[in-house]
Amino acid sequence: MNKTTQTLRNTSLEHFHSIRRPAAGDALTVDDPASLLMTDFSRTEPLTLSRDMPIDEANAAMRERGVRSALVTDSAGRFAGLLALTDLNSHRVLALATSRGQTRDDLTAGDMMRPRYNLCGISLQTLEHSSIGDCLKTLQQTGRQHLLITDPAQNEICGIISASDIARALHCPVEIPLIADSFVQVVSALQS
């Protein structure tokens, strides 16, 4: 698409004193369509990290982009898992490094990510018939902060909905209970 661009007419903001805010009734509810909250990867490039990236670099990359999660890829660029900031700032880091006789500096995004076989997602078709409440209940039942959206026809991860997206949209806190998915996590939880 080779459209000629133009400079838009602009105006001084000298006399603009107020900021528009959503009306009280404009907040989304749990009954609204979940598709309103999906970050669509065909429109927003997801942050992807190599599984070999050191965790401090991964942490810095996520903070720089202002995201709380990133997709992790293998050396061929294929989806390998999901890494959340909470994973990098939890006791799991020290527990894993200690159990391997390593230091924090030795750990990579691949070490700390949740591998794709431990993740759940819903299809784009399911999303189209789901409410925000359905997604919230799914996150709560699985103990996950992120729900990946899939396109089964293309075998692609095509989007994501996070618990923080839901909390922002509903203007209320969202509680997601932590569910351990490994023995190391169970032991770490008992020790803390």
N, C-alpha and C positions, 0 to 999 in steps of 0.2 A: 504494500500500500504506500504509494508515493504521493501523499497529500502535501501541498504547499502549506507551510506554517505561517502564522502571522503573529505579530505582537498584539496582545489584547489591550483594549482601552482600560486604563486603570484610574483610580481616584485616590485622593489624599484621605487618610484615616483620621485627620485632625478632629473631626466632629463626631466620631464614632466612640461612644463611651461605654456602651453595655455589650455584654456577650450573650448570645442566644443560648438558652439551655433547653433541654427536652422538657416538655410539659409533664406534669405528674402522671398523667394517664398514658404517656408514650413509652413507658418501660415495657419490655417484653415480658411475657409470662411463660410458665412452664407448658402452656397449651399451644404456644406459637410454634411454627414450623422450625425444626432443627436446622434446616438448610440455610436459614438466616445467619447462623453462627459459623458455618464451615469456612475455614480458610482454604480457598480453592487454589491448588498448586498450578493450575493452568493460568492463573492471574497473578499469583504471588509466589515468587520463587522461594521454595523452602530452603532453610539453612541445612546444608549437608556437610558432614564431617567424615574424614577418613577414619576407619577403625584404628589406624596406627597413630593418630594424632594424640600427643600427650594431653592429659586431662586439664592441665592449667591453660593450655592453648585453646582447648575446647570451651572451657569456662569463659575465657576472654572473648572468644568469637561469639558466643551466645549473648553475653552482656553487651558487646558492641552492637549487635543487631537488635537488641531489646527483645529477645525471645527467651522462653523458658524451656524450650526443647529443640532438638535438632535430629534430623534423620542421619543415621550412620550408614556408610557405604563400604563395601569391600574394595579390593584393589581393582576390580573390573567395573566399579561404579554401580553395582547392584545393591539394593536395599538389604541391609544386614540387621538393623535394629533402631531403637529410639533411645536417645540420651536426654535426660532432663536435668536441669540445674539442681533440682533436689537430690539427684543421684550423686552429683559432684560435691555437694555440700553436706553430705550425711556421714554418719559413722560407718557406712558401708565401705567408704574409701579406705579408712584406716584398717578396718577389719579384713578387707581383701588383701591389702598390702602386707599386713602382719601374717596372715595365713599362708602367703606365698614366700615369706622371708624377703620381701621387697620394701622399697620406700614409696611414698606417694608419687615421687617424680618418675618412677618406673611404670606407672599405670597409664593406660591409653583409653581413648573413647571406647574402643572395642571391649576392654576389660569391664567398664562400668555401664555400658549400654544394656538395655533390656533387649535380648535377641528377638528377632521376629517370631520365632516359634513360641515365645512367651507372651506375645502381644495379641490383642484382639482388635478387630475392626468390624465395621459394617459396610455393606455395599452402598453405592450411590443410590441404587434403587430403594433399598431399605430406608436410607436417610430421607428420601423424598416423601415417605409416608410416616415419618417419625416426628415427634414433638421434642422441644427442648427438654421437657420432663423425662421423656423416654431415654434421651442421651444421658441425662444426669443420673437416672436410676441405674443405667448400664455402667457408668463410671463408678458409682458407689458399690455396686455388686461385684465388680472386678477389682476394686481397690486401685484403680488407675487414674492418673490425672489427665490422660490424653486418650482420645478415641480416634483412631485412624479410619479414614474413609477410603474404600477401595473401588476400583473399576474392574470387575471380574473379566469383562470382555477383553481388556488390555493387560490383565495381570499387573496393574499399577496401583500404587498408593497415590490417590488423587487429591487428598485433603486431610484436614485434621480439625477436631473440635477439642478444646481444652476445658478443664474445670474452671480455670480463671476466665475464659471467654463467657462461660455460663454465668459466673458470679457477676461479672461486669454488666452483662445484659439484663440480669434480674435485679441488679442493685442490692444484692444481699450476699452474705458469705455462703460458701458451699463447702460442706464437710465431705471429704472422701476418706473413708477408713483405710489405713494401711493394711494390706494383705501380703504377707511374706510369700515369695515364690521360690525360695531356696533355703537350704538348711543353714547357710551362712547368715541369711537375714533373720531366721528364727533365733539363732544363737546371739546375734548382735542385739536383737530386740530384748532378749532376756537379760543381757548384760547391762543395758542402759537404764 
